[in-house]
Amino acid sequence: MDYVRLGNTGLKVSRISLGTMTYGSPQWRDWVLPEDQSRPFISAALDMGINFFDTADVYSLGASEEVLGRAIRDFARRDQVVIASKVHGVMGSGPNDKGLSRGHIFDAVHASLKRLGTDYLDLYQIHRFDANTPILETMTALHDLVKQGLVRYIGASSMHAYQFAKMQHAADLHGLTRFVSMQNHYNLVYREEEREMMPLCLEDGVGVIPWSPLARGFLAGTRKDGEAQTTRAKSDKFGESMYHTPADYAVQARVAEVAGRLGVSPAQVATAWLLCQPGVSAPIIGASKMAHLQDAVAALDVKLTPEDLKSLEEPYQPHPVLGF
């Protein structure tokens, strides 16, 4: 396993992060694995050298955090892993059970810490931008969590570059803690982040930890000729709405072509491409089969030539904003 600094911080993270949306309660999504089936993936990830685990309070409405927390206690030392969670999503029926108000952030972080069974989060991320809460309120609340020792670093996810810039500016203007990472939607079939967000993160030294590096399995071939090939692909209306254009299928074909030439899987090629992109610290991968995890780690050894990169990128066509 290779390790890199997360952006300009001193925090070292594995170049692959294991996302835990797949682990928790099948009652939340039919493709989610229950705890007994989830634990082997977390254990295997640790054995492979992965030290970076990403979750969110909204995943299985808290069950994902509970599964991850128990597995970390059983399989690792807390100080040897980097645990990231997120706040923003709907966690109850009340009007204040969502968003980025000071009240919800404080309630949410304490609930996440309890579920994870830890005294602190290495990285606490806002899951989306909240247009209904003043930016300064959100940034001050996150800063206070850092000062209290409940959170060590803060990050953001999935928003317009101008919104991210405004939040960073508010932190600078008022002497508050800045975001050190951006978890954005970025892969070979969705590269709109290259227009503004990626250059902004590079200039500011913000580490990029893309979600959906395989486009929800699309780049690994879970949707071929419009037909879903897996349980998740068949029930994932969100993914189906994002990746379906002729250009997307052209990219999918190029990934398969390069993979065939190199003698590796399409998933390895798609992940290796992301690892080549400037500013990317660690793609966040999901694994419901052990081969998914093995492919992600094996991608570290895939060497793409300039010709390979050109071939993979050539069919891309612009998309509307997706994933916010």
C-alpha positions as CSV (number, residue, x, y, z in Angstrom):
1,M,0.0,0.0,0.0
2,D,1.1,3.5,-0.8
3,Y,0.4,6.5,1.6
4,V,0.1,10.2,0.8
5,R,-0.6,13.3,2.7
6,L,-4.2,14.4,2.6
7,G,-3.8,17.7,0.7
8,N,-1.4,20.0,2.5
9,T,-2.0,18.4,5.9
10,G,0.5,16.1,7.7
11,L,-2.2,13.4,7.8
12,K,-1.1,10.3,5.9
13,V,-3.8,8.3,4.3
14,S,-3.7,5.1,2.1
15,R,-4.1,5.8,-1.6
16,I,-7.3,3.8,-1.5
17,S,-10.1,4.6,0.9
18,L,-12.8,2.1,1.8
19,G,-16.3,3.6,1.6
20,T,-18.8,1.9,3.9
21,M,-22.1,2.9,2.4
22,T,-22.3,-0.8,1.4
23,Y,-22.3,-1.9,5.0
24,G,-25.1,-1.6,7.5
25,S,-28.7,-2.5,7.0
26,P,-30.4,-4.0,3.9
27,Q,-33.6,-2.4,5.1
28,W,-32.1,0.9,4.0
29,R,-31.1,-0.3,0.5
30,D,-31.5,-3.8,-0.8
31,W,-27.8,-4.0,-1.9
32,V,-26.4,-3.1,1.5
33,L,-24.7,-6.0,3.4
34,P,-25.6,-6.8,7.0
35,E,-22.9,-6.6,9.7
36,D,-21.8,-10.3,9.6
37,Q,-21.2,-10.0,5.8
38,S,-19.6,-6.5,6.1
39,R,-16.9,-7.2,8.7
40,P,-14.7,-9.4,6.5
41,F,-14.3,-6.5,4.1
42,I,-13.1,-4.1,6.8
43,S,-10.7,-6.7,8.1
44,A,-9.3,-7.5,4.7
45,A,-8.9,-3.8,3.9
46,L,-6.8,-3.4,7.1
47,D,-4.7,-6.4,6.1
48,M,-4.1,-4.8,2.7
49,G,-2.8,-1.7,4.4
50,I,-5.9,0.5,3.9
51,N,-6.0,2.9,6.9
52,F,-8.7,5.3,5.5
53,F,-12.4,4.6,6.1
54,D,-15.2,6.8,4.9
55,T,-18.8,6.7,6.3
56,A,-21.7,9.1,6.9
57,D,-24.4,9.3,9.5
58,V,-27.1,8.9,6.8
59,Y,-25.7,5.6,5.5
60,S,-28.2,3.0,6.8
61,L,-29.4,5.8,9.1
62,G,-26.4,5.3,11.4
63,A,-26.0,1.5,11.1
64,S,-22.9,1.9,8.8
65,E,-21.1,3.9,11.5
66,E,-22.0,1.3,14.1
67,V,-20.7,-1.6,11.9
68,L,-17.5,0.3,11.1
69,G,-16.9,1.3,14.7
70,R,-17.2,-2.2,16.1
71,A,-15.0,-3.6,13.3
72,I,-12.3,-1.0,14.0
73,R,-12.3,-1.9,17.7
74,D,-12.0,-5.6,17.0
75,F,-9.5,-5.5,14.1
76,A,-7.3,-2.4,14.6
77,R,-5.9,0.2,17.0
78,R,-7.8,3.4,16.8
79,D,-4.7,5.5,16.4
80,Q,-3.7,3.6,13.4
81,V,-6.8,4.3,11.3
82,V,-8.3,7.4,9.7
83,I,-12.0,7.6,10.2
84,A,-14.1,10.1,8.2
85,S,-17.8,10.7,8.5
86,K,-20.2,13.2,7.1
87,V,-23.1,15.4,8.2
88,H,-26.0,17.0,6.3
89,G,-28.5,14.3,5.4
90,V,-32.0,13.8,6.9
91,M,-31.6,11.9,10.2
92,G,-35.1,12.3,11.6
93,S,-38.6,13.8,11.1
94,G,-37.9,17.1,12.8
95,P,-37.2,20.3,10.9
96,N,-33.7,20.5,12.5
97,D,-32.7,16.9,11.9
98,K,-30.8,17.8,8.7
99,G,-28.6,20.4,7.1
100,L,-25.6,22.4,8.5
101,S,-27.0,24.5,11.3
102,R,-24.9,24.8,14.4
103,G,-27.5,22.8,16.3
104,H,-27.7,19.9,13.8
105,I,-23.9,19.8,13.4
106,F,-23.4,19.5,17.2
107,D,-26.1,16.9,17.6
108,A,-24.9,14.9,14.6
109,V,-21.2,14.8,15.6
110,H,-22.0,13.5,19.1
111,A,-24.4,10.9,17.6
112,S,-21.7,9.8,15.1
113,L,-19.0,9.6,17.8
114,K,-21.3,7.4,19.9
115,R,-22.2,5.1,17.1
116,L,-18.5,4.8,16.0
117,G,-17.4,4.3,19.6
118,T,-14.6,6.8,19.4
119,D,-13.7,10.1,21.1
120,Y,-12.8,11.9,17.9
121,L,-13.2,11.9,14.1
122,D,-10.1,12.3,12.0
123,L,-12.1,14.0,9.2
124,Y,-15.6,15.4,9.5
125,Q,-17.2,16.4,6.2
126,I,-20.2,18.3,5.1
127,H,-22.1,16.0,2.8
128,R,-23.6,18.7,0.7
129,F,-23.9,22.5,0.6
130,D,-26.7,23.9,2.7
131,A,-28.2,27.0,1.1
132,N,-30.6,27.5,4.1
133,T,-27.9,28.1,6.7
134,P,-25.5,31.1,6.7
135,I,-22.0,30.0,5.7
136,L,-20.4,31.7,8.8
137,E,-22.7,29.7,11.1
138,T,-21.6,26.4,9.6
139,M,-17.9,27.3,9.5
140,T,-17.9,28.5,13.1
141,A,-19.6,25.4,14.3
142,L,-17.0,23.2,12.5
143,H,-14.2,25.3,13.8
144,D,-15.5,24.9,17.4
145,L,-15.6,21.1,17.0
146,V,-11.9,21.2,16.0
147,K,-11.1,23.4,19.0
148,Q,-13.0,21.0,21.3
149,G,-10.9,18.1,20.0
150,L,-14.0,16.2,18.7
151,V,-12.8,16.6,15.1
152,R,-9.2,16.9,13.8
153,Y,-9.8,18.0,10.2
154,I,-12.8,19.1,8.3
155,G,-13.7,18.4,4.7
156,A,-16.5,19.1,2.2
157,S,-18.3,17.2,-0.6
158,S,-20.2,17.8,-3.8
159,M,-20.9,21.4,-4.4
160,H,-20.2,24.1,-6.9
161,A,-16.6,25.5,-6.8
162,Y,-17.9,29.0,-6.1
163,Q,-19.7,27.7,-3.0
164,F,-16.6,25.9,-1.8
165,A,-14.5,29.1,-2.4
166,K,-17.0,31.2,-0.4
167,M,-16.8,28.8,2.5
168,Q,-13.0,28.8,2.5
169,H,-13.0,32.6,2.2
170,A,-15.3,32.8,5.3
171,A,-12.8,30.7,7.2
172,D,-9.9,32.8,6.1
173,L,-11.7,36.1,6.9
174,H,-12.7,35.1,10.4
175,G,-9.7,33.0,11.4
176,L,-11.6,29.7,11.3
177,T,-10.5,26.2,10.4
178,R,-10.4,25.6,6.6
179,F,-11.5,22.5,4.7
180,V,-8.6,20.2,3.9
181,S,-10.4,17.8,1.6
182,M,-13.0,17.7,-1.1
183,Q,-15.0,14.5,-1.7
184,N,-16.5,15.1,-5.1
185,H,-18.1,13.2,-7.9
186,Y,-15.3,12.4,-10.3
187,N,-14.5,9.5,-12.7
188,L,-13.9,8.8,-16.3
189,V,-17.5,9.4,-17.3
190,Y,-18.0,12.4,-15.2
191,R,-15.2,14.9,-15.5
192,E,-17.0,18.2,-15.1
193,E,-15.0,18.8,-11.9
194,E,-11.9,19.4,-14.0
195,R,-13.4,22.8,-15.1
196,E,-13.3,24.5,-11.7
197,M,-13.2,22.3,-8.6
198,M,-10.1,20.4,-9.4
199,P,-8.0,23.5,-10.3
200,L,-9.3,25.2,-7.1
201,C,-8.3,22.3,-4.9
202,L,-4.9,22.1,-6.6
203,E,-4.2,25.8,-6.0
204,D,-5.4,25.7,-2.4
205,G,-3.7,22.4,-1.5
206,V,-7.0,20.6,-0.8
207,G,-6.9,16.8,-1.0
208,V,-9.4,15.3,-3.4
209,I,-11.1,12.0,-2.4
210,P,-13.5,11.2,-5.2
211,W,-16.7,9.3,-4.7
212,S,-18.0,6.8,-7.2
213,P,-14.6,6.2,-8.9
214,L,-16.2,3.4,-11.0
215,A,-19.3,5.4,-11.7
216,R,-21.4,3.2,-9.4
217,G,-20.0,0.2,-11.2
218,F,-20.7,1.5,-14.7
219,L,-17.0,1.5,-15.6
220,A,-16.6,-2.0,-14.3
221,G,-19.4,-3.2,-16.7
222,T,-22.4,-3.4,-14.4
223,R,-24.5,-1.8,-17.1
224,K,-23.9,-3.0,-20.6
225,D,-25.9,-1.9,-23.6
226,G,-28.4,-0.3,-21.2
227,E,-29.0,-3.6,-19.3
228,A,-28.1,-3.7,-15.5
229,Q,-25.9,-6.6,-14.6
230,T,-25.9,-6.6,-10.8
231,T,-28.4,-6.3,-8.0
232,R,-27.3,-2.7,-7.2
233,A,-27.3,-1.6,-10.8
234,K,-30.9,-3.0,-11.2
235,S,-32.2,-1.0,-8.3
236,D,-30.0,2.1,-8.5
237,K,-32.2,4.7,-10.2
238,F,-29.7,7.4,-9.2
239,G,-26.9,5.8,-11.0
240,E,-29.1,4.9,-14.0
241,S,-30.0,8.6,-14.3
242,M,-26.4,9.7,-14.4
243,Y,-24.6,7.3,-16.8
244,H,-26.5,6.4,-19.9
245,T,-25.3,8.5,-22.9
246,P,-23.7,7.1,-26.0
247,A,-20.4,8.9,-25.0
248,D,-20.6,7.2,-21.6
249,Y,-20.8,3.8,-23.3
250,A,-17.9,4.8,-25.6
251,V,-15.8,5.5,-22.5
252,Q,-16.8,2.2,-21.0
253,A,-15.7,0.4,-24.1
254,R,-12.3,2.2,-24.1
255,V,-11.8,1.2,-20.4
256,A,-12.5,-2.5,-21.4
257,E,-10.2,-2.1,-24.4
258,V,-7.3,-0.8,-22.4
259,A,-7.9,-3.4,-19.7
260,G,-7.8,-6.2,-22.2
261,R,-4.5,-4.9,-23.7
262,L,-2.9,-4.7,-20.2
263,G,-4.4,-7.9,-18.9
264,V,-6.2,-6.4,-16.0
265,S,-9.8,-5.7,-15.1
266,P,-11.7,-2.6,-16.2
267,A,-12.1,-1.6,-12.6
268,Q,-8.4,-1.5,-12.2
269,V,-8.0,0.7,-15.2
270,A,-10.7,3.2,-14.1
271,T,-9.2,3.4,-10.6
272,A,-5.6,3.7,-12.0
273,W,-6.8,6.6,-14.2
274,L,-8.0,8.5,-11.1
275,L,-4.8,7.8,-9.3
276,C,-3.0,9.5,-12.1
277,Q,-5.0,12.8,-11.8
278,P,-3.2,15.7,-10.1
279,G,-4.6,16.5,-6.7
280,V,-6.3,13.1,-6.1
281,S,-5.3,11.7,-2.7
282,A,-7.5,8.6,-2.4
283,P,-10.5,7.4,-4.4
284,I,-13.2,6.1,-2.2
285,I,-14.2,2.6,-3.3
286,G,-17.1,0.5,-2.3
287,A,-16.8,-3.3,-2.1
288,S,-19.6,-5.8,-1.9
289,K,-17.4,-8.6,-3.3
290,M,-13.8,-9.3,-2.2
291,A,-12.7,-8.9,-5.8
292,H,-13.8,-5.3,-5.7
293,L,-11.4,-4.6,-2.9
294,Q,-8.6,-6.6,-4.5
295,D,-9.1,-4.7,-7.8
296,A,-8.9,-1.4,-6.1
297,V,-5.6,-2.2,-4.4
298,A,-4.2,-3.9,-7.5
299,A,-4.9,-0.6,-9.4
300,L,-1.9,0.9,-7.6
301,D,0.4,-1.3,-9.7
302,V,-1.3,-0.5,-13.1
303,K,0.9,1.8,-15.1
304,L,-1.0,3.8,-17.7
305,T,1.0,5.3,-20.5
306,P,0.3,8.7,-22.0
307,E,-1.2,6.8,-25.0
308,D,-3.5,4.9,-22.6
309,L,-4.6,8.1,-20.9
310,K,-5.4,9.7,-24.2
311,S,-7.4,6.7,-25.4
312,L,-9.4,6.6,-22.1
313,E,-10.2,10.4,-22.1
314,E,-10.9,10.9,-25.9
315,P,-14.6,9.8,-26.0
316,Y,-15.7,12.0,-23.1
317,Q,-18.5,14.5,-23.8
318,P,-19.6,17.3,-21.4
319,H,-22.4,16.5,-18.9
320,P,-24.8,18.6,-16.9
321,V,-24.0,18.9,-13.2
322,L,-24.6,15.5,-11.6
323,G,-24.4,14.3,-8.1
324,F,-25.1,17.4,-6.0
